[in-house]
Amino acid sequence: MIPAPFDYEAPTSVDEALSILRDLTSSGKDVKVLGGGQSLLPVLRLRMAAPEVVVDLGRIDDLRGVREDGDVLAIGAMTTHDTMTRDPLVRQHALLLALAAETVADPQVRHRGTFGGALVHADPAGDMPAPALALDASMVIAGAAGRRTVAAAEFFEDLFTTAVGEDELLVEVRVPKHTGWGAAYEKFNRVAQAWSIVGVAAALRVEGGSIAQARVALTNMGSVPVRATSVEQALVGQQATADAIRTAAQAAAEGTDPPVDANADADYRRHLAGVLTRRALQTAAAG
Ligand SMILES: Cc1cc2nc3c(=O)[nH]c(=O)nc-3n(C[C@H](O)[C@H](O)[C@H](O)COP(=O)(O)OP(=O)(O)OC[C@H]3O[C@@H](n4cnc5c(N)ncnc54)[C@H](O)[C@@H]3O)c2cc1C
């Protein structure tokens, strides 16, 4: 199907985009922001949404790119998945994000889809929210009242729902540097180039053979990404051995509420969470 007709705005700055959004939403218009379009366009084509106006962020150069800001990487919301896989700063300081982005769809989707769009879309089966949560990212949201920063733990509110309001934009993702950490993203799906049935994002800092810090978060084990805090706590202070990892990974599904769908029931997802957590931790521990 082709989408229902809509008006199209293509601002060239964040301020212009916010002013357009403010004017349209205050006059009661149904507006959608367009990032890379890899989730929104299918929704429009299926006519699951029929906004009166689409505001395209594609011409706002300031929203693209990765820069260092002290101990933090500042990643523009319109940075593509493809850039996330290759950017030297991301690979050096937030390797987990690069590894997860490599598993997103196919090269065409990765060249158009954006890190910010994937986070605001907040698909429970999407691969970027859990790694962002694991690395304690925070999201910079711009609106009429200025900018506010929301931690990943509060950003994802429910299925396809985040802290970003209808007249607001996600402009930047701030990720504390995890330089020298081992990382892995384990994704289970039935066919190549598909969303996660379950995914596990893991990052470890190993010092002299012992696990000094651990971060683990799960994809598609609830309506929002879930931090596996029991696994993290069980790992810290342990030697990075296969036994310690196997024991800690058994707690992966603790506190989760996995969905049931045609791909898997809840018990199978809990089983997958344990297996994938073990595999991800083993890879991350190997450096
Ligand atoms: C064939 C196919 C396979 C795919 N496979 C995977 C996969 O394996 N794993 C995976 O994780 N994803 C997958 N995706 C989804 C892909 O990752 C999308 O790129 C991503 O979900 C959305 O990013 P986008 O930039 O395209 O956002 P869009 O589609 O443009 O927007 C998505 C939503 O976010 C909003 N939005 C976008 N940017 C902003 C912003 N800066 N501020 C405020 N709101 C914003 C939009 O209004 C919309 O509601 C797949 C998509 C396709 C088409």
The ligand as a Tripos MOL2 file, in Angstrom:
@<TRIPOS>MOLECULE
LIG
   53    58     1     0     0
SMALL
NO_CHARGES

@<TRIPOS>ATOM
      1 C1         13.5120   -5.0540    6.9100 C.3       1 LIG1
      2 C2         13.8370   -4.4570    8.2490 C.ar      1 LIG1
      3 C3         14.5210   -5.2160    9.1770 C.ar      1 LIG1
      4 C4         14.8310   -4.6840   10.4050 C.ar      1 LIG1
      5 N1         15.5150   -5.4600   11.3030 N.ar      1 LIG1
      6 C5         15.8600   -4.9550   12.4970 C.ar      1 LIG1
      7 C6         16.6230   -5.7290   13.4260 C.ar      1 LIG1
      8 O1         17.0500   -6.8470   13.1560 O.2       1 LIG1
      9 N2         16.8960   -5.1790   14.6210 N.ar      1 LIG1
     10 C7         16.4960   -3.9070   14.9690 C.ar      1 LIG1
     11 O2         16.7830   -3.4550   16.0640 O.2       1 LIG1
     12 N3         15.7800   -3.1460   14.1000 N.ar      1 LIG1
     13 C8         15.4690   -3.6390   12.8850 C.ar      1 LIG1
     14 N4         14.7670   -2.8420   12.0130 N.ar      1 LIG1
     15 C9         14.3490   -1.4850   12.4300 C.3       1 LIG1
     16 C10        15.4880   -0.4840   12.1900 C.3       1 LIG1
     17 O3         16.4990   -0.6800   13.1390 O.3       1 LIG1
     18 C11        15.0170    0.9810   12.2910 C.3       1 LIG1
     19 O4         16.0400    1.7550   11.7430 O.3       1 LIG1
     20 C12        14.8070    1.5510   13.6490 C.3       1 LIG1
     21 O5         13.9270    0.7660   14.4000 O.3       1 LIG1
     22 C13        14.1900    2.9570   13.5810 C.3       1 LIG1
     23 O6         15.1400    3.8770   13.1960 O.3       1 LIG1
     24 P1         14.8050    4.9740   12.0730 P.3       1 LIG1
     25 O7         15.8850    5.9810   12.1380 O.co2     1 LIG1
     26 O8         14.5920    4.2940   10.7930 O.co2     1 LIG1
     27 O9         13.4810    5.6350   12.6660 O.3       1 LIG1
     28 P2         12.0940    6.0030   11.9560 P.3       1 LIG1
     29 O10        11.5030    4.8040   11.3060 O.co2     1 LIG1
     30 O11        12.2500    7.2170   11.1330 O.co2     1 LIG1
     31 O12        11.2670    6.4030   13.2660 O.3       1 LIG1
     32 C14        10.8920    5.4430   14.2260 C.3       1 LIG1
     33 C15        10.1090    6.1630   15.3380 C.3       1 LIG1
     34 O13        10.9680    7.0460   16.0700 O.3       1 LIG1
     35 C16        10.5560    8.4190   15.9230 C.3       1 LIG1
     36 N5         11.8060    9.1800   15.7840 N.ar      1 LIG1
     37 C17        12.8470    8.8810   14.9570 C.ar      1 LIG1
     38 N6         13.8910    9.6880   15.2090 N.ar      1 LIG1
     39 C18        13.4950   10.5390   16.1980 C.ar      1 LIG1
     40 C19        14.1370   11.6070   16.9210 C.ar      1 LIG1
     41 N7         15.4200   11.9440   16.7010 N.pl3     1 LIG1
     42 N8         13.4300   12.2510   17.8670 N.ar      1 LIG1
     43 C20        12.1410   11.9140   18.1310 C.ar      1 LIG1
     44 N9         11.4830   10.9060   17.5000 N.ar      1 LIG1
     45 C21        12.1640   10.2300   16.5600 C.ar      1 LIG1
     46 C22         9.6280    8.4500   14.7300 C.3       1 LIG1
     47 O14         8.6590    9.4790   14.8360 O.3       1 LIG1
     48 C23         8.9810    7.0680   14.7920 C.3       1 LIG1
     49 O15         7.9460    7.0660   15.7390 O.3       1 LIG1
     50 C24        14.4440   -3.3450   10.7440 C.ar      1 LIG1
     51 C25        13.7590   -2.5650    9.8010 C.ar      1 LIG1
     52 C26        13.4520   -3.1080    8.5710 C.ar      1 LIG1
     53 C27        12.7330   -2.2540    7.5780 C.3       1 LIG1
@<TRIPOS>BOND
     1     1     2 1
     2     2     3 ar
     3     2    52 ar
     4     3     4 ar
     5     4     5 ar
     6     4    50 ar
     7     5     6 ar
     8     6     7 ar
     9     6    13 1
    10     7     8 2
    11     7     9 ar
    12     9    10 ar
    13    10    11 2
    14    10    12 ar
    15    12    13 ar
    16    13    14 ar
    17    14    15 1
    18    14    50 ar
    19    15    16 1
    20    16    17 1
    21    16    18 1
    22    18    19 1
    23    18    20 1
    24    20    21 1
    25    20    22 1
    26    22    23 1
    27    23    24 1
    28    24    25 2
    29    24    26 1
    30    24    27 1
    31    27    28 1
    32    28    29 2
    33    28    30 1
    34    28    31 1
    35    31    32 1
    36    32    33 1
    37    33    34 1
    38    33    48 1
    39    34    35 1
    40    35    36 1
    41    35    46 1
    42    36    37 ar
    43    36    45 ar
    44    37    38 ar
    45    38    39 ar
    46    39    40 ar
    47    39    45 ar
    48    40    41 1
    49    40    42 ar
    50    42    43 ar
    51    43    44 ar
    52    44    45 ar
    53    46    47 1
    54    46    48 1
    55    48    49 1
    56    50    51 ar
    57    51    52 ar
    58    52    53 1
@<TRIPOS>SUBSTRUCTURE
     1 LIG1         1 GROUP 0 **** ****
